[in-house]
Amino acid sequence: MPNSKKTKTSAIDYKLPVEGFVRMEGVRKVIPMSRSAILADIDAGRFPQPVHLGPRRVGFRVEEIRAYIADPAAFNGL
């Protein structure tokens, strides 16, 4: 009998899109931080700012997330 359960994409299997926006769930799959830590770093200016995509939807620019992954210290202005 085939397994009909949906499987979650693990962090290993997840790849950022080439361009566009990614939601918080996607960011957390490539950056090992909790949601609250990311939100605290956003407030402190140490993480890319989210962009409003709709009335109740935000996302992060993929280019900024890639820049953060490449060199978090440079993004933070350290």
Secondary structure, DSSP 4 states (H G I P E B T S, - for coil): ----S--PPPTTT----SSSEE-HHHHHHHS---HHHHHHHHHHTSSPPPEEEETTEEEEEHHHHHHHHH-HHHHTT-
